[in-house]
């Protein structure tokens, strides 16, 4: 499966700070990713669960390990992902990190309004020329806490961030001002859909009040020209090898079979 972003989508990304691409990944790719995610004991041992302002937990693990032949890296290195990100950012990109996020049914917590660059600024990233792609592993809808964004908020610039619960969030007064002037978009997504969004785009998500879990893989990239500190999980520039997109299924099948055998 291949994909090429078009000039209209690039213009939309520049204007809105995000684009939603339906069916970027196939049902088999997402089924493999979900089953591997549920079975991956090593990654599950890395999970931490930040609390929202009401004390509810959202689970996630994060790594910048790019040396493994696994389904996560097959997606993060894949041409569908990397070529699109480079076209949107108009620069060579490298993998900053990737993370799996899970909101359990009925109990999964909210994420406060924030900008990713609100975090990454403190890692020494000089410019906000960074972006992420959220892939819906299963269905994301308003009831189970899909991502919400403020259209065009990436043009505001970096907002001061502080602690809310155990999360870092954008200053509430600035967010409230932005909400008065910018459209809130609920990014409801089917499995395999991908949301590309700028590091300064304000985004949040509500708690999961539904019976449906919400799994998402988020692949984060920095641009080559943007210097930053070299930290675990947030590395400085290193060339990113592009992999053919067929490797997602190929490696995913091998990885899942190995997990079943080991189990």
C-alpha positions as CSV (number, residue, x, y, z in Angstrom):
1,X,0.0,0.0,0.0
2,X,1.4,3.4,-0.9
3,X,0.3,7.0,-0.3
4,X,1.4,10.4,-1.6
5,X,0.3,13.6,0.1
6,X,-1.0,16.2,-2.4
7,X,-0.5,20.0,-2.6
8,X,-4.0,20.6,-1.2
9,X,-3.2,18.6,1.9
10,X,0.1,20.3,2.4
11,X,-1.7,23.7,2.2
12,X,-4.3,22.5,4.7
13,X,-1.6,21.4,7.1
14,X,0.1,24.8,6.9
15,X,-3.3,26.6,7.5
16,X,-4.9,24.3,10.1
17,X,-1.9,22.6,11.7
18,X,-3.2,19.1,11.0
19,X,-4.5,16.8,8.3
20,X,-6.5,13.6,8.7
21,X,-5.7,10.8,6.3
22,X,-8.3,8.0,6.2
23,X,-7.2,4.4,5.6
24,X,-3.5,5.1,5.6
25,X,-3.1,1.6,7.1
26,X,-5.0,-1.5,6.4
27,X,-7.2,-3.6,8.6
28,X,-4.6,-6.4,8.8
29,X,-1.9,-3.9,9.8
30,X,-4.0,-2.5,12.6
31,X,-5.1,-5.9,13.8
32,X,-1.5,-7.1,13.9
33,X,-0.5,-3.9,15.8
34,X,-3.3,-4.2,18.3
35,X,-2.7,-7.9,19.0
36,X,1.1,-7.3,19.3
37,X,0.4,-4.3,21.6
38,X,-1.7,-6.4,23.9
39,X,0.8,-9.3,23.9
40,X,4.0,-7.3,24.2
41,X,5.1,-8.0,27.8
42,X,8.4,-6.0,27.4
43,X,6.5,-2.9,26.3
44,X,3.8,-3.4,28.9
45,X,6.5,-3.3,31.6
46,X,7.4,0.2,30.4
47,X,3.9,1.5,30.9
48,X,3.3,4.5,33.1
49,X,0.0,6.1,33.8
50,X,-0.2,9.9,34.3
51,X,-3.2,11.1,36.1
52,X,-5.5,13.9,34.9
53,X,-6.8,16.7,37.2
54,X,-9.6,14.3,38.4
55,X,-7.1,11.5,39.2
56,X,-8.0,9.2,36.3
57,X,-5.2,7.4,34.6
58,X,-4.2,7.1,30.9
59,X,-1.6,4.4,30.1
60,X,1.3,4.8,27.8
61,X,4.8,3.6,27.0
62,X,7.4,5.6,25.1
63,X,10.7,4.8,23.4
64,X,13.1,6.0,20.8
65,X,14.5,2.5,20.1
66,X,15.0,2.5,16.3
67,X,17.3,-0.6,16.1
68,X,14.7,-3.3,16.2
69,X,12.9,-5.1,13.4
70,X,9.4,-4.9,14.9
71,X,6.0,-3.6,13.8
72,X,6.4,-0.3,15.6
73,X,9.6,0.5,13.7
74,X,8.1,-0.8,10.4
75,X,5.5,1.9,10.8
76,X,7.8,4.6,12.0
77,X,10.3,4.0,9.2
78,X,7.7,3.3,6.5
79,X,7.6,5.5,3.4
80,X,3.9,6.2,3.9
81,X,4.8,7.8,7.2
82,X,8.2,9.4,6.6
83,X,7.6,10.7,3.1
84,X,4.4,12.3,4.2
85,X,6.0,13.9,7.2
86,X,8.9,15.3,5.1
87,X,6.5,16.8,2.6
88,X,4.5,18.4,5.3
89,X,7.5,19.8,7.2
90,X,9.5,20.6,4.0
91,X,12.6,19.1,5.5
92,X,14.3,15.8,6.2
93,X,13.0,14.3,9.4
94,X,14.2,11.8,11.9
95,X,12.4,9.7,14.5
96,X,12.2,11.6,17.9
97,X,10.3,8.8,19.6
98,X,7.1,6.7,19.4
99,X,4.5,5.8,22.0
100,X,1.5,3.6,22.5
101,X,-1.4,5.3,24.3
102,X,-4.3,3.3,25.8
103,X,-7.5,4.6,27.4
104,X,-9.3,1.8,29.1
105,X,-13.1,1.6,28.9
106,X,-14.9,3.7,31.6
107,X,-11.8,4.6,33.5
108,X,-9.3,6.0,31.0
109,X,-8.3,9.5,31.9
110,X,-8.3,12.8,30.0
111,X,-5.3,14.7,28.6
112,X,-5.2,18.4,29.4
113,X,-4.9,20.9,26.6
114,X,-1.2,21.1,25.6
115,X,1.2,21.6,22.8
116,X,3.9,18.9,22.2
117,X,6.4,21.7,21.8
118,X,5.4,22.8,25.3
119,X,7.2,19.7,26.4
120,X,9.9,19.5,23.8
121,X,11.0,23.1,24.2
122,X,12.4,22.0,27.6
123,X,14.5,19.3,25.8
124,X,16.4,22.1,24.1
125,X,14.6,22.0,20.8
126,X,15.4,25.4,19.3
127,X,12.5,25.6,16.9
128,X,8.9,24.2,16.9
129,X,9.6,22.5,13.5
130,X,8.5,19.2,14.8
131,X,5.4,17.1,14.2
132,X,3.6,13.9,15.2
133,X,1.3,11.3,13.6
134,X,-1.4,9.6,15.6
135,X,-2.6,6.3,14.2
136,X,-6.0,5.0,15.3
137,X,-5.3,1.3,16.2
138,X,-9.0,0.9,17.0
139,X,-11.9,3.2,16.6
140,X,-11.6,6.7,18.2
141,X,-14.8,8.6,18.8
142,X,-16.0,11.4,21.1
143,X,-17.3,8.9,23.7
144,X,-14.0,7.1,24.2
145,X,-11.9,10.2,24.3
146,X,-10.8,10.9,20.7
147,X,-8.2,13.7,20.2
148,X,-9.6,17.2,20.0
149,X,-7.7,20.1,18.3
150,X,-8.0,23.8,17.9
151,X,-7.8,24.5,14.2
152,X,-5.0,26.9,13.4
153,X,-3.7,27.1,17.0
154,X,-0.2,26.2,15.8
155,X,0.1,29.8,14.6
156,X,-0.2,31.1,18.2
157,X,3.3,30.1,19.1
158,X,4.4,28.3,22.2
159,X,2.2,28.8,25.3
160,X,3.5,28.5,28.8
161,X,2.9,25.1,30.4
162,X,2.5,24.0,34.0
163,X,1.5,20.9,36.1
164,X,-2.2,19.8,36.3
165,X,-2.6,16.5,38.1
166,X,0.5,14.7,37.1
167,X,0.3,16.0,33.5
168,X,1.9,19.1,31.9
169,X,-0.7,21.3,30.3
170,X,-1.0,24.7,28.6
171,X,-1.9,27.8,30.6
172,X,-5.7,27.7,31.1
173,X,-6.3,31.4,30.4
174,X,-4.4,31.3,27.1
175,X,-6.3,28.1,26.1
176,X,-9.6,29.8,27.0
177,X,-8.7,32.8,24.8
178,X,-7.8,30.5,21.9
179,X,-11.1,28.6,22.3
180,X,-13.0,31.9,21.9
181,X,-11.5,32.4,18.5
182,X,-10.6,29.0,17.0
183,X,-12.7,26.0,16.0
184,X,-12.6,22.9,18.2
185,X,-12.4,19.7,16.0
186,X,-13.2,16.3,17.4
187,X,-10.9,13.9,15.4
188,X,-13.0,10.8,15.2
189,X,-11.0,8.1,13.4
190,X,-11.5,4.6,12.1
191,X,-8.8,2.0,12.6
192,X,-6.0,2.8,10.2
193,X,-6.7,6.5,9.9
194,X,-3.7,8.8,10.7
195,X,-3.7,12.4,12.0
196,X,-0.6,14.4,11.2
197,X,-0.3,17.4,13.4
198,X,2.2,20.2,14.1
199,X,4.1,20.4,17.4
200,X,2.5,23.7,18.4
201,X,-1.1,22.6,17.7
202,X,-3.2,22.7,20.9
203,X,-4.8,19.4,21.5
204,X,-6.5,17.4,24.3
205,X,-8.8,14.5,24.9
206,X,-11.6,13.7,27.3
207,X,-11.9,10.7,29.6
208,X,-13.1,7.5,28.2
209,X,-16.8,7.3,29.3
210,X,-17.6,4.4,26.9
211,X,-17.4,0.7,26.8
212,X,-14.8,0.9,24.0
213,X,-11.0,1.0,24.6
214,X,-9.0,3.5,22.6
215,X,-5.5,2.5,21.4
216,X,-3.3,4.8,19.4
217,X,0.3,4.7,18.2
218,X,1.9,8.1,18.0
219,X,5.1,8.6,15.9
220,X,6.9,11.8,16.6
221,X,9.6,13.5,14.4
222,X,12.0,16.3,14.5
223,X,13.5,18.1,11.5
224,X,17.1,17.8,10.7
225,X,17.9,21.5,11.0
226,X,16.4,21.7,14.5
227,X,19.0,21.3,17.2
228,X,18.0,19.7,20.5
229,X,19.5,18.0,23.5
230,X,20.4,14.3,23.1
231,X,18.3,12.6,25.8
232,X,16.9,9.1,26.2
233,X,13.5,9.0,24.4
234,X,14.3,12.4,22.8
235,X,17.4,12.1,20.7
236,X,19.3,14.6,18.6
237,X,19.6,14.1,14.8
238,X,20.4,10.7,13.4
239,X,19.6,9.7,9.8
240,X,16.4,7.7,9.5
241,X,16.4,4.8,7.1
242,X,13.2,4.5,5.1
243,X,11.6,1.0,4.9
244,X,9.2,-0.3,2.2
245,X,5.6,-0.2,3.4
246,X,5.1,-4.0,2.8
247,X,7.4,-4.6,5.8
248,X,4.6,-3.7,8.3
249,X,2.7,-6.8,7.5
250,X,5.8,-9.0,6.9
251,X,7.4,-8.0,10.2
252,X,4.2,-7.9,12.1
253,X,3.2,-11.5,11.1
254,X,6.7,-12.7,12.1
255,X,6.6,-10.8,15.4
256,X,3.2,-12.0,16.4
257,X,4.0,-15.6,15.5
258,X,7.1,-15.4,17.6
259,X,5.1,-14.1,20.5
260,X,2.6,-16.9,20.2
261,X,5.5,-19.5,20.1
262,X,7.2,-17.9,23.1
263,X,3.9,-17.8,25.0
